[in-house]
Amino acid sequence: MSVRLARPEDVPGLLRLAAQVEHWFGPMVDEPGFHDALHAHIRDSMALVAESSGPDLLGGLLFGAEPPVYHVHWCVVSAQARGTGVGRSLMDAAVDAYVRTPGTLEVVTFGPDHPGAVTSGARAFYERLGFTPAEATDPGPEGGSRQIYRRPVTASTASPEITLL
């Protein structure tokens, strides 16, 4: 598996990933705003993909930076690749490529009462990466609760150096 910057030709694969999680996150595939966000992140070199030798992407991540705060806008791993280290590799690559220490990494994920909180494994995933739950935030487009997770990033907690292809 390798992680690299996303390219315009990755959009169909990123949309296939989005289709796998719309039941948790709400509509994306047919939403012009989501397409605009994909293209903007790719254009700005703020989108990563994980791939292997197969035709389908294993995962994707959209990132934003407003130093000293850095934002994971979207991180999705394909159903068949969950639990194999793809998400961690995407996050490590994003931290290495975009975060300058010291800083704070933030992500909005499911609130504790959201049906996807356990099923998706998202909260446990972020907690394994050192994030801690913070305040609640606006509900998602499907109406489910959301919560901000934060992780301080210092030189000692940054990822090992990763080279994006």
Secondary structure per residue as TSV (DSSP state, phi and psi in degrees):
chain	resnum	aa	ss	phi	psi
A	1	M	-	360.0	141.7
A	2	S	E	-133.5	154.2
A	3	V	E	-116.1	133.7
A	4	R	E	-145.2	168.6
A	5	L	E	-63.5	140.2
A	6	A	-	-73.6	149.9
A	7	R	-	-121.3	161.9
A	8	P	G	-53.1	-34.6
A	9	E	G	-71.1	-6.9
A	10	D	G	-84.8	-9.7
A	11	V	H	-55.2	-47.1
A	12	P	H	-58.0	-39.7
A	13	G	H	-67.1	-38.6
A	14	L	H	-66.4	-36.2
A	15	L	H	-68.1	-34.5
A	16	R	H	-64.7	-38.7
A	17	L	H	-63.5	-44.0
A	18	A	H	-60.1	-39.0
A	19	A	H	-61.4	-29.9
A	20	Q	H	-71.4	-19.1
A	21	V	H	-122.4	7.8
A	22	E	H	-60.6	-30.4
A	23	H	H	-65.2	-20.6
A	24	W	H	-96.3	-41.3
A	25	F	H	-98.8	-15.2
A	26	G	-	97.1	177.9
A	27	P	-	-61.1	137.1
A	28	M	-	-138.9	-50.7
A	29	V	T	-55.9	-41.0
A	30	D	T	-99.2	11.0
A	31	E	-	-96.0	116.6
A	32	P	H	-55.6	-35.5
A	33	G	H	-62.7	-36.8
A	34	F	H	-69.1	-41.1
A	35	H	H	-59.8	-44.1
A	36	D	H	-59.5	-42.5
A	37	A	H	-64.0	-42.9
A	38	L	H	-58.0	-51.5
A	39	H	H	-63.4	-39.4
A	40	A	H	-65.5	-44.6
A	41	H	H	-63.4	-40.0
A	42	I	H	-65.5	-47.6
A	43	R	H	-57.6	-38.9
A	44	D	T	-87.8	8.0
A	45	S	T	57.2	39.4
A	46	M	-	-119.3	25.7
A	47	A	E	-129.4	136.3
A	48	L	E	-122.3	152.7
A	49	V	E	-132.3	150.7
A	50	A	E	-110.5	133.7
A	51	E	E	-139.7	161.6
A	52	S	-	-130.6	-159.4
A	53	S	S	-75.0	-12.6
A	54	G	S	-78.4	173.2
A	55	P	S	-77.6	-20.7
A	56	D	S	-98.6	145.8
A	57	L	-	-69.0	145.0
A	58	L	S	-85.9	-27.4
A	59	G	E	-171.9	168.6
A	60	G	E	-150.0	154.3
A	61	L	E	-145.9	134.3
A	62	L	E	-112.5	134.4
A	63	F	E	-128.2	154.0
A	64	G	E	-141.0	149.8
A	65	A	E	-133.5	126.4
A	66	E	E	-134.0	71.3
A	67	P	T	-47.5	137.7
A	68	P	T	-91.1	14.2
A	69	V	E	-107.5	134.0
A	70	Y	E	-123.3	142.3
A	71	H	E	-123.6	128.7
A	72	V	E	-86.7	107.6
A	73	H	E	-80.4	-30.6
A	74	W	E	-165.2	129.9
A	75	C	E	-141.2	118.0
A	76	V	E	-134.7	135.9
A	77	V	E	-117.1	137.4
A	78	S	-	-58.9	150.3
A	79	A	G	-53.7	-42.0
A	80	Q	G	-74.9	-15.5
A	81	A	G	-104.9	-2.4
A	82	R	T	-63.3	139.8
A	83	G	T	83.7	8.0
A	84	T	T	-109.4	4.8
A	85	G	T	97.3	0.1
A	86	V	H	-64.1	-47.7
A	87	G	H	-60.5	-44.1
A	88	R	H	-62.1	-41.4
A	89	S	H	-63.9	-41.2
A	90	L	H	-62.3	-45.8
A	91	M	H	-65.0	-43.5
A	92	D	H	-60.9	-42.9
A	93	A	H	-64.8	-39.9
A	94	A	H	-64.7	-46.0
A	95	V	H	-61.1	-44.8
A	96	D	H	-64.5	-41.0
A	97	A	H	-78.4	-34.3
A	98	Y	H	-117.2	-22.3
A	99	V	-	-95.4	130.3
A	100	R	-	-111.1	128.3
A	101	T	S	-85.5	155.3
A	102	P	S	-77.4	157.3
A	103	G	E	-168.0	-175.4
A	104	T	E	-130.8	131.6
A	105	L	E	-100.4	130.5
A	106	E	E	-125.7	147.1
A	107	V	E	-145.1	144.3
A	108	V	E	-101.1	124.7
A	109	T	E	-132.6	-171.3
A	110	F	E	-64.8	143.8
A	111	G	-	-71.1	163.3
A	112	P	T	-62.5	-22.6
A	113	D	T	-94.8	-0.9
A	114	H	S	-73.6	136.3
A	115	P	T	-56.2	-30.7
A	116	G	H	-79.9	-8.0
A	117	A	H	-59.8	-41.4
A	118	V	H	-92.8	-47.4
A	119	T	H	-57.4	-43.4
A	120	S	S	-76.0	-27.5
A	121	G	-	79.6	6.1
A	122	A	H	-62.1	-46.7
A	123	R	H	-62.7	-46.1
A	124	A	H	-62.9	-38.8
A	125	F	H	-58.3	-51.9
A	126	Y	H	-66.0	-36.4
A	127	E	H	-64.6	-38.6
A	128	R	H	-63.1	-26.8
A	129	L	T	-88.2	5.6
A	130	G	T	95.1	6.1
A	131	F	-	-77.9	151.5
A	132	T	E	-125.4	145.8
A	133	P	E	-64.1	140.5
A	134	A	E	-123.6	-143.3
A	135	E	E	-74.2	156.9
A	136	A	E	-70.3	156.7
A	137	T	E	-135.8	-175.2
A	138	D	-	-57.1	146.8
A	139	P	-	-62.4	158.1
A	140	G	-	-74.2	172.0
A	141	P	T	-63.3	-21.2
A	142	E	T	-87.6	-1.7
A	143	G	S	96.1	-4.6
A	144	G	-	-79.2	155.5
A	145	S	-	-68.4	153.4
A	146	R	E	-134.5	153.1
A	147	Q	E	-141.7	141.8
A	148	I	E	-81.9	137.3
A	149	Y	E	-116.9	141.4
A	150	R	E	-129.2	152.7
A	151	R	E	-145.0	121.3
A	152	P	E	-68.7	144.2
A	153	V	E	-123.7	118.7
A	154	T	-	-120.2	174.5
A	155	A	T	-56.8	-34.3
A	156	S	T	-80.5	-16.6
A	157	T	T	-106.9	-2.0
A	158	A	S	-68.3	162.6
A	159	S	-	-73.7	158.7
A	160	P	-	-63.5	155.2
A	161	E	-	-62.5	130.2
A	162	I	-	-126.5	136.2
A	163	T	-	-100.8	122.5
A	164	L	-	-82.6	137.0
A	165	L	-	-84.3	360.0
